[in-house]
């Protein structure tokens, strides 16, 4: 069955880095896009990255470009999110989700109805 499992979250000081992993099973990454979203209390769900695995094209919201990088390792069925120069406002639960392609418009990853499977989330806390 299709599964997505996030890992790598934790507590980090401002300016630090974390690498999150989305381990997938039950499908071939080559035919899908994987997005990372985050949800913080009192805030709307926000797309932070997307990768079309077949051509390795990546997309980021304008607000995060340069700090976050996503990549895919098909041999390991895993998608990564490298987060650098973390800020307190990055604190959230981070989820990975499967879609048919990256829907990027108006400088944002669109969080619509195109995602059929989601992971359980991993907590990222940025605090001094």
C-alpha positions, 0 to 999 in steps of 0.5 A, a space after each residue: 500500500 502507499 505510504 509516506 513517512 516523514 522523519 528528521 524533525 527536532 529542535 534547532 537554534 535559529 540559523 541552524 539546519 535540518 534535513 527532513 526525509 520522506 520515505 515512500 513505499 507502494 509506488 514508483 516515485 518516477 511518475 509523481 511529484 512530492 511536495 512538502 507542506 507545513 502547518 503551524 498553530 494559527 496559520 494556514 497550511 503552506 507549501 514549502 517545496 515541490 519536486 517533479 521526480 521524473 525530470 528533477 525540476 524543483 519549485 519553492 515559494 518566493 519567501 523560502 527560495 535560497 534557504 530550502 532545497 528538495 531532492 529525490 533519491 529514487 533508489 531509496 524511494 526517498 525525498 529530502 528537504 534540506 532546511 538552512 538558516 532556520 528561523 523561529 517562524 519556520 516552526 511547524 509540523 512538516 508533511 510530505 504529500 504525493 501529487 501528479 505534478 507540481 502546481 506552482 503559481 503566483 510564487 507559491 506551491 498550491 495546496 489544492 486537491 491534487 494530493 492523494 496521500 500524506 505522511 503523518 508529519 514531523 515537528 520542527 521547532 526553531 528556538 534559542 
